[in-house]
């Protein structure tokens, strides 16, 4: 018997002598934990166990076409992919217990492009190529994992998170559900523009609906009339109930395609303060979705919450309503909303809260006689806020000269400071760096803002950019939006034309390294006594994505501020490969999801919010995907370093 045959026999014997233990091992790790018993039995039946000493190559490109799938039972394997003909950059990564490799090479029936080496003494299960193919045919869970990789595991995580959040919430609804499914319960009630008001109201009463659409003979929507409109017209003692609907309807109603999602409708209702969205296909009215359709059966009462925020009579009422926002987040997760959807909705509610605070403060102080815009930066500027957030805002106004700007500033600063304090009362903590509108340095005319950005770019250092970089993510949330839009457009154009400054931004983006060890050995954790064995998800997990993508977007003149929208546009322009863009987006999503879950847990336990997590407290699946997410952050940073030769 040859030495190779002896190894194979010993490996088979090792598995067969402990079948139950081997089954229990596989049931601990994805994707095997999602496989049926018969599928697991086939896997165990066809596995052999092999030992690799520390430093020994498990498999390398020189070995030729791959013949086995390797599954780590004990120890660690690190992979090294060297820059060459088929690889654009050099990478080193670690594989831990339960992980398998090299799937892409097996699927492609080729040699691996990575040198896999035992980082310590380890054992691997080996599954032959023929058995690998048969297992893919037998097991949908295994096939899905092999084809989609980490994406399939993210699906498992999302389902688990959704189910946990839904346990106490009753009926579920996916926020990705097409509106056509929601609206199929009823056809839109319609009338013509010439229909008398009293006949239209009678029709609403008979059909028990809260709105009626005004449409022409081709079913093209012309207007909408709701119970709110009815209250308005009835309150007028001169109302003629025989007047045509054309005179009392709200013209040009907002509409969406039936293919749009429940989330699209919820966002539109919240932004526009409306309770009905009509559905139009090819110019024809085909359905209607109401606030009740979206938020019945204990679903997320988002529109009502937004409306209540915008009409809150006092600061005290706004403070009390923050608990409703926390509850909304839990419900959104239970109803299948993605981290991107949740952060956008949190940001939108925060925008409404800020706008209402500004109005309440102005009511108290009186009109300052100066038009101004309230602008926000950082995560709120990107529409990526979570429950744990601080302030990063400013004021933008128009002034003919510096003297006039100083005079306006003196009027606005007391108001701005009171707004900052009120926001702090509502849970938006004061910025430790005082990057707030109440600081004279952030209450500026448009020309002063432009000069500030020019100075920032002229005197830039990587360290300074760590703090100032967030100011390239800006938008207006109250007041005239046009000055802010014009300012942003000028700033983006300046950065796109300045390669030297882009390099400084890139250098700054590389300062926050993902928390992976030298050879990606587990996680790099804090050694501080108060933070021992923890890592900061915001600084070490999200920032590498946000800052790297920001540099690439600004270099291309992309005006979008949202990180995922920037990724989409960079993919569209060919700056990022589509598969890479999908991987970055999924990794960013997952880190944000873990962060939101962490904040929810802190809130439920009555603890202060923080971004520090302890990886050892995560389950195996979350820990594995988090490590893969950090690898993607490292990849985008490596790509940025290569682009700017850093």
C-alpha positions in Angstrom: 0.0 0.0 0.0 1.4 3.4 -1.0 1.9 6.1 1.6 -1.0 8.2 0.0 -3.4 5.2 0.2 -2.4 4.6 3.8 -3.2 8.3 4.6 -6.6 7.9 2.9 -7.4 4.7 4.7 -6.4 6.2 8.1 -8.5 9.3 7.3 -11.6 7.2 6.4 -11.2 5.1 9.5 -10.9 8.2 11.7 -14.3 9.5 10.4 -16.1 6.1 10.4 -15.0 5.4 14.0 -16.7 8.6 15.2 -19.6 9.2 12.8 -21.8 10.7 15.5 -19.1 13.1 16.6 -18.5 14.1 13.0 -22.2 14.8 12.5 -22.3 16.9 15.6 -19.3 18.9 14.4 -20.9 19.7 11.0 -24.2 20.7 12.7 -22.3 23.6 14.4 -21.2 25.4 11.3 -22.8 26.9 8.3 -23.8 25.9 5.6 -23.8 22.4 7.1 -26.2 23.4 9.9 -28.9 24.1 7.3 -28.5 20.7 5.6 -31.0 17.8 5.9 -29.9 14.7 7.9 -29.5 12.5 4.8 -27.4 15.2 3.1 -25.1 15.4 6.2 -24.9 11.6 6.2 -23.7 11.6 2.6 -21.1 14.2 3.5 -19.8 12.2 6.5 -19.8 9.0 4.5 -17.5 10.5 1.9 -15.1 12.5 4.1 -11.6 11.6 5.1 -9.6 13.2 7.9 -6.1 14.5 7.2 -3.5 16.1 9.5 -1.3 19.0 8.4 1.7 20.1 10.5 2.3 23.8 11.2 3.9 25.4 8.2 2.9 22.6 5.8 1.2 23.5 2.5 -2.4 22.2 2.4 -2.8 23.1 -1.3 -1.2 25.6 -3.7 -1.4 26.6 -7.4 1.5 24.3 -8.2 -0.7 21.3 -7.3 -2.8 21.7 -10.5 -6.6 21.3 -10.7 -8.2 20.9 -7.3 -9.5 17.5 -6.4 -10.8 18.1 -2.9 -12.9 20.4 -0.8 -11.1 21.1 2.5 -13.1 21.7 5.7 -11.1 22.7 8.8 -11.9 20.6 11.8 -9.2 21.8 14.1 -6.5 24.6 13.9 -6.1 27.5 11.4 -5.1 27.8 7.8 -3.9 31.0 6.2 -4.2 31.8 2.6 -1.8 34.0 0.6 -2.7 35.2 -2.8 0.2 36.9 -4.5 -0.1 39.6 -7.1 0.3 38.2 -10.5 -1.4 37.6 -13.9 -4.8 36.7 -12.5 -4.6 38.6 -9.2 -4.6 42.5 -9.0 -3.4 42.8 -5.5 -1.7 40.6 -2.8 -3.9 39.4 0.0 -3.4 37.3 3.1 -6.3 35.9 5.1 -7.1 33.4 7.8 -9.5 30.5 7.7 -10.8 29.1 11.0 -12.6 26.0 12.2 -15.7 25.1 10.2 -14.6 27.0 7.1 -14.0 25.4 3.7 -11.9 26.0 0.7 -11.1 26.3 -2.3 -14.7 26.4 -3.6 -14.2 28.7 -6.6 -11.4 26.5 -7.9 -13.5 23.4 -7.5 -16.4 25.0 -9.4 -14.1 26.2 -12.1 -12.3 22.9 -12.3 -8.9 24.7 -12.1 -6.0 25.1 -9.8 -6.3 27.3 -6.8 -4.8 30.8 -7.0 -4.1 30.8 -3.3 -1.4 29.1 -1.3 -3.1 27.6 1.7 -0.8 26.8 4.6 -1.4 25.3 8.1 -0.8 28.2 10.5 -0.6 25.7 13.3 -1.1 21.9 13.6 -4.5 21.3 12.1 -6.9 18.6 10.9 -9.0 19.0 7.7 -11.9 16.9 6.4 -11.4 16.2 2.7 -14.3 15.7 0.3 -13.5 14.4 -3.2 -14.5 16.4 -6.2 -17.0 13.8 -7.3 -18.6 13.7 -3.9 -18.6 17.6 -3.8 -20.5 17.7 -7.1 -23.1 15.1 -5.9 -23.6 16.9 -2.6 -24.3 20.1 -4.5 -26.9 18.2 -6.5 -28.5 16.8 -3.3 -28.4 19.8 -1.0 -29.9 23.1 -1.9 -28.4 24.8 1.2 -24.9 23.5 0.2 -25.3 24.5 -3.4 -26.5 28.0 -2.5 -23.5 28.5 -0.3 -21.0 27.3 -2.9 -22.5 29.5 -5.6 -23.2 32.6 -3.5 -20.7 32.2 -0.7 -21.1 34.7 2.2 -24.3 36.1 0.7 -26.1 32.9 1.5 -25.0 33.1 5.1 -26.2 36.7 5.3 -29.6 35.4 4.3 -29.6 33.1 7.3 -28.5 35.9 9.7 -31.3 38.2 8.4 -33.9 35.5 8.9 -32.7 34.8 12.4 -32.7 38.5 13.3 -36.1 39.0 11.8 -37.6 36.1 13.6 -36.1 37.2 17.0 -37.5 40.7 16.6 -40.9 39.4 15.4 -41.4 37.1 18.4 -43.1 39.8 20.4 -44.7 41.7 17.5 -47.2 39.3 16.0 -47.9 39.4 12.3 -45.0 40.1 9.9 -44.9 41.9 6.6 -41.8 42.2 4.4 -40.9 45.8 3.6 -39.7 44.4 0.2 -43.2 43.2 -0.6 -44.4 44.7 -4.0 -47.2 47.2 -3.5 -49.3 45.2 -6.0 -49.7 42.6 -3.4 -50.9 45.1 -0.8 -53.3 46.8 -3.0 -54.8 43.7 -4.5 -57.4 43.7 -1.7 -59.3 46.6 -3.3 -59.6 48.5 -6.5 -59.3 52.3 -6.3 -62.6 54.2 -5.9 -62.8 56.8 -8.6 -64.9 59.6 -9.9 -64.6 62.2 -12.6 -63.5 65.8 -12.2 -67.1 67.0 -12.9 -68.6 64.8 -10.2 -70.4 66.9 -7.6 -68.7 66.9 -4.2 -71.7 65.4 -2.3 -71.9 62.5 -4.8 -68.2 61.8 -4.3 -68.5 61.9 -0.5 -71.5 59.6 -0.7 -69.5 57.1 -2.8 -66.7 57.2 -0.2 -69.2 56.5 2.5 -70.8 53.6 0.6 -67.5 51.9 -0.2 -66.0 52.7 3.3 -62.7 54.2 2.0 -60.7 57.2 3.2 -59.9 58.6 -0.2 -61.3 58.8 -3.7 -59.3 59.2 -6.9 -60.3 61.7 -9.6 -59.5 60.2 -13.0 -60.5 60.8 -16.6 -62.1 58.3 -19.0 -58.6 56.8 -19.7 -58.1 56.2 -16.0 -55.3 58.7 -15.9 -55.1 60.2 -12.4 -56.0 63.9 -12.1 -56.4 64.4 -8.4 -57.1 62.9 -5.0 -59.7 63.7 -2.3 -59.3 62.4 1.2 -61.1 62.6 4.6 -58.6 65.2 5.6 -59.7 67.3 2.5 -63.3 66.7 3.5 -62.7 68.2 7.0 -61.1 71.2 5.3 -64.0 71.9 3.0 -66.7 71.2 5.5 -65.0 73.6 8.0 -65.7 76.4 5.4 -69.3 77.6 6.0 -69.5 78.8 2.4 -68.7 75.3 0.9 -71.1 74.4 -1.9 -71.6 70.6 -1.8 -72.7 70.7 -5.5 -69.4 72.1 -6.7 -67.3 69.7 -9.0 -64.5 67.7 -7.5 -62.1 69.6 -9.7 -62.4 72.5 -7.4 -61.7 70.7 -4.1 -59.4 67.8 -5.1 -55.6 67.9 -4.5 -54.2 67.9 -8.1 -51.3 65.9 -9.4 -51.3 63.2 -6.7 -48.1 61.4 -5.9 -47.9 57.9 -7.4 -45.6 54.9 -7.6 -45.4 51.8 -9.8 -47.1 48.7 -8.5 -43.7 47.1 -8.7 -42.4 49.5 -6.0 -42.0 48.1 -2.5 -43.8 48.7 0.8 -40.6 50.4 1.9 -40.8 52.8 -1.0 -44.4 53.7 -0.1 -43.6 54.1 3.6 -40.6 56.4 2.8 -42.8 58.5 0.4 -45.6 58.9 3.0 -43.1 59.9 5.7 -41.3 62.4 3.5 -44.4 64.0 2.0 -46.8 63.7 5.0 -49.4 61.9 3.0 -51.5 58.9 3.9 -52.3 57.5 0.4 -50.2 56.6 -2.6 -51.8 55.7 -5.9 -50.4 53.1 -8.2 -49.9 53.9 -11.8 -48.7 51.7 -14.7 -48.3 53.0 -18.2 -50.1 56.2 -17.2 -53.2 54.3 -16.0 -54.4 54.2 -12.4 -54.4 50.5 -11.3 -54.5 50.6 -7.5 -54.2 52.5 -4.2 -52.2 51.9 -1.1 -53.1 53.6 2.2 -51.3 54.1 5.4 -53.7 51.6 6.9 -52.7 49.0 4.3 -49.0 49.4 5.3 -49.3 49.6 9.0 -52.3 47.6 10.1 -52.1 44.5 12.4 -49.5 46.0 14.7 -47.2 47.0 11.8 -44.8 49.9 11.8 -46.9 53.1 12.3 -44.1 55.1 10.7 -46.2 57.7 8.9 -48.3 58.5 12.0 -45.1 58.8 14.0 -43.5 61.2 11.5 -46.6 63.3 11.4 -46.7 63.5 15.2 -43.1 64.6 15.3 -43.6 67.3 12.8 -46.6 68.7 14.8 -45.2 68.2 18.3 -46.4 71.2 20.4 -43.3 71.3 22.7 -39.8 70.1 23.2 -40.9 67.9 26.1 -43.2 66.0 23.7 -40.4 65.4 21.3 -38.2 64.1 24.1 -40.9 61.6 25.1 -41.3 60.4 21.5 -37.8 59.2 21.2 -39.0 55.9 22.8 -41.4 55.5 19.9 -38.5 55.8 17.5 -36.7 53.0 19.3 -39.8 50.8 19.1 -40.1 51.6 15.4 -36.6 50.3 14.8 -37.4 46.9 16.5 -40.6 46.6 14.4 -38.8 47.5 11.2 -36.3 44.7 11.8 -39.2 42.3 12.5 -40.9 43.2 9.2 -37.8 42.4 7.2 -36.4 45.9 6.6 -32.7 46.0 5.6 -30.1 48.0 7.5 -30.1 50.6 4.7 -33.8 51.0 4.9 -33.7 51.3 8.7 -30.9 53.8 8.8 -32.6 55.9 6.2 -35.9 55.9 8.2 -34.1 56.7 11.4 -32.4 59.6 9.7 -35.7 60.8 8.2 -37.3 60.8 11.7 -34.2 62.6 13.1 -34.6 65.2 10.3 -38.2 65.7 11.2 -37.3 66.1 14.9 -34.6 68.6 14.1 -36.9 70.6 11.8 -39.6 70.7 14.5 -37.1 71.9 17.1 -35.9 74.7 14.8 -39.5 75.8 14.3 -40.2 75.7 18.1 -37.1 77.7 18.9 -38.0 80.3 16.2 -41.5 80.5 17.6 -40.0 81.4 20.9 -37.4 83.9 19.6 -39.4 85.3 16.8 -38.4 85.7 13.2 -34.7 86.7 13.0 -35.4 88.4 9.7 -32.6 86.3 8.0 -33.2 83.3 5.7 -30.9 80.4 6.6 -30.5 76.7 5.9 -29.7 74.1 8.6 -27.2 71.6 7.2 -26.0 68.3 8.5 -22.8 66.3 8.0 -21.4 62.9 8.7 -23.9 60.0 9.2 -26.9 62.2 9.0 -25.6 63.8 5.9 -25.2 60.3 4.4 -28.7 59.2 5.7 -27.0 56.4 7.7 -27.9 57.2 11.3 -28.6 54.7 14.0 -30.2 55.2 17.5 -26.8 56.2 18.8 -25.7 59.5 17.2 -24.2 62.8 18.1 -24.6 66.2 16.4 -22.6 67.4 13.4 -24.4 70.4 11.9 -24.0 73.9 10.7 -25.9 77.0 9.4 -25.6 78.3 5.8 -26.9 81.8 4.8 -26.3 84.3 2.0 -24.3 87.5 2.6 -22.9 90.2 0.3 -19.7 90.7 2.3 -17.9 89.8 5.5 -19.4 92.7 7.4 -22.9 91.6 6.6 -22.0 88.0 7.3 -20.8 89.0 10.8 -24.0 90.9 11.5 -26.1 87.9 10.4 -24.0 85.5 12.4 -24.6 87.5 15.6 -28.3 87.2 15.1 -28.3 83.4 14.4 -25.8 82.1 16.9 -28.0 82.4 20.0 -30.8 80.6 18.1 -28.4 77.9 16.9 -27.0 77.3 20.4 -30.5 76.8 21.8 -31.3 74.4 18.9 -28.1 72.4 19.7 -29.1 72.2 23.4 -32.7 71.1 22.5 -31.3 68.4 20.2 -29.1 67.2 23.0 -32.2 66.9 25.2 -33.8 64.7 22.5 -30.8 62.3 22.6 -28.6 63.8 19.9 -25.6 64.3 22.0 -23.5 67.4 21.7 -20.4 67.0 19.5 -17.3 66.7 21.6 -15.4 68.6 18.9 -18.0 71.4 18.9 -18.7 70.9 15.2 -22.1 72.4 15.6 -24.1 75.4 14.3 -23.8 77.1 17.7 -20.1 77.5 17.0 -19.3 80.6 15.0 -16.9 78.5 12.9 -19.9 76.5 11.6 -22.4 79.4 11.2 -21.2 80.8 7.9 -22.3 82.4 4.6 -22.0 80.4 1.5 -18.8 82.2 0.5 -17.3 81.6 3.9 -18.2 77.9 3.7 -16.5 77.7 0.3 -13.4 79.4 1.7 -13.4 77.0 4.7 -13.4 74.0 2.3 -10.6 75.6 0.2 -8.5 76.1 3.4 -9.3 72.6 4.5 -8.0 71.3 1.2 -5.0 73.6 1.1 -3.8 72.8 4.7 -4.8 69.2 4.7 -3.1 66.4 6.6 -4.2 62.8 7.0 -4.7 63.3 10.8 -6.8 66.5 10.2 -8.9 64.7 7.6 -10.0 62.1 10.1 -12.1 64.7 11.7 -12.8 67.1 8.8 -13.5 64.4 6.2 -17.1 64.0 7.4 -17.8 67.5 6.2 -17.7 66.2 2.6 -21.0 64.4 3.4 -23.5 67.2 3.7 -27.1 68.1 2.9 -29.8 70.5 4.0 -32.6 69.4 6.2 -34.4 72.7 6.9 -34.6 75.9 4.9 -33.8 76.6 1.3 -32.0 73.5 -0.1 -30.5 75.3 -3.2 -27.6 77.1 -1.5 -26.5 73.8 0.1 -26.8 72.0 -3.2 -24.7 74.7 -5.0 -22.1 74.6 -2.2 -21.8 70.8 -2.4 -21.5 70.8 -6.2 -18.7 73.3 -6.0 -16.9 71.4 -3.3 -17.2 68.0 -5.2 -15.8 69.7 -8.3 -12.9 71.1 -6.4 -12.0 67.7 -4.9 -12.4 65.9 -8.3 -9.9 68.2 -9.8 -7.3 68.0 -7.0 -5.4 64.7 -7.1 -3.0 65.8 -4.4 -5.9 66.3 -2.0 -7.5 63.0 -3.0 -4.3 61.3 -2.0 -4.4 62.9 1.5 -8.0 61.8 1.9 -7.0 58.3 0.9 -4.2 58.4 3.4 -6.7 59.4 6.1 -9.0 56.6 5.0 -6.3 54.0 5.7 -5.7 55.1 9.3 -8.6 53.1 10.7 -7.6 49.5 9.9 -10.2 46.7 10.2 -9.6 44.8 13.5 -7.9 41.8 12.1 -4.5 40.6 13.3 -1.2 40.5 11.4 -2.2 37.3 9.6 -5.9 37.9 10.3 -5.6 35.8 13.4 -9.1 36.3 15.0 -9.9 39.9 15.9 -7.6 42.6 17.1 -9.2 43.7 20.4 -8.8 46.7 22.6 -6.3 46.3 25.5 -7.6 49.3 27.5 -8.8 48.2 30.9 -12.3 49.7 30.5 -12.7 48.3 26.9 -10.6 45.1 27.2 -11.4 42.5 24.6 -13.8 44.7 22.7 -13.8 46.4 19.3 -15.4 49.6 18.0 -17.8 48.7 15.2 -18.2 52.3 14.0 -14.5 53.3 13.9 -13.0 49.9 13.0 -15.9 48.3 11.1 -17.9 51.0 9.3 -15.3 53.8 8.9 -13.0 51.8 6.5 -15.9 51.4 4.1 -17.4 54.9 4.5 -14.0 56.7 4.1 -12.6 54.6 1.3 -15.8 54.8 -0.8 -16.0 58.6 -0.1 -12.5 59.1 -1.6 -13.4 57.1 -4.7 -16.8 58.9 -5.1 -15.3 62.4 -4.7 -12.5 61.6 -7.2 -15.2 60.8 -9.8 -17.2 63.9 -9.1 -20.1 61.9 -7.7 -22.4 64.2 -5.6 -24.3 61.4 -3.8 -23.3 61.1 -0.1 -24.9 57.8 0.9 -22.2 55.1 1.0 -24.3 52.4 -0.7 -25.5 54.9 -3.4 -21.9 55.9 -3.9 -21.0 52.2 -4.4 -23.8 51.8 -6.9 -22.6 54.8 -8.9 -19.0 53.7 -8.8 -20.0 50.3 -10.1 -22.0 51.9 -12.8 -18.9 53.9 -13.9 -16.7 50.9 -13.9 -14.5 52.2 -11.0 -15.5 49.2 -8.9 -16.2 45.7 -10.3 -19.8 44.7 -9.8 -19.0 41.6 -7.8 -16.7 43.6 -5.6 -19.4 46.3 -5.2 -21.9 43.6 -4.1 -19.4 42.2 -1.6 -18.6 45.6 -0.1 -22.3 46.5 0.2 -23.1 43.2 1.9 -20.3 43.5 4.3 -21.2 47.1 5.2 -24.8 46.0 5.6 -23.8 43.2 8.1 -21.6 45.4 10.2 -24.4 48.0 10.4 -26.9 45.2 11.3 -24.7 43.9 14.2 -24.3 47.5 15.4 -28.1 48.1 15.4 -28.7 44.8 17.2 -26.2 45.9 19.8 -27.9 49.2 20.3 -31.2 47.5 20.7 -29.8 45.2 23.4 -28.3 48.1 25.3 -31.6 50.0 25.1 -33.6 47.0 26.4 -31.2 46.6 29.3 -31.3 50.3 30.1 -27.6 50.8 29.3 -25.9 53.7 27.6 -25.4 53.4 23.9 -21.9 52.5 22.7 -20.3 51.0 19.5 -18.1 48.6 21.5 -18.9 44.9 21.1 -17.3 41.8 22.4 -16.8 39.2 19.6 -16.6 36.3 22.0 -20.3 37.0 22.8 -21.4 36.6 19.2 -22.6 33.3 17.9 -20.4 31.3 15.5 -22.3 32.4 12.3 -22.2 36.1 13.3 -18.5 35.9 14.2 -17.6 34.2 10.9 -19.5 36.8 8.8 -18.1 39.7 10.8 -14.6 38.5 10.1 -15.4 38.1 6.4 -16.9 41.7 6.5 -13.7 43.0 7.9 -11.8 41.2 5.2 -13.9 43.1 2.6 -13.0 46.4 4.4 -9.4 45.4 4.2 -9.8 44.7 0.5 -11.3 48.1 -0.3 -8.5 49.8 1.7 -5.9 47.7 -0.2 -7.5 48.8 -3.5 -7.4 52.5 -2.4 -3.7 52.2 -1.3 -2.8 50.7 -4.7 -4.7 53.4 -6.6 -2.9 56.2 -4.8 0.4 54.4 -4.3 0.3 54.6 -0.4 
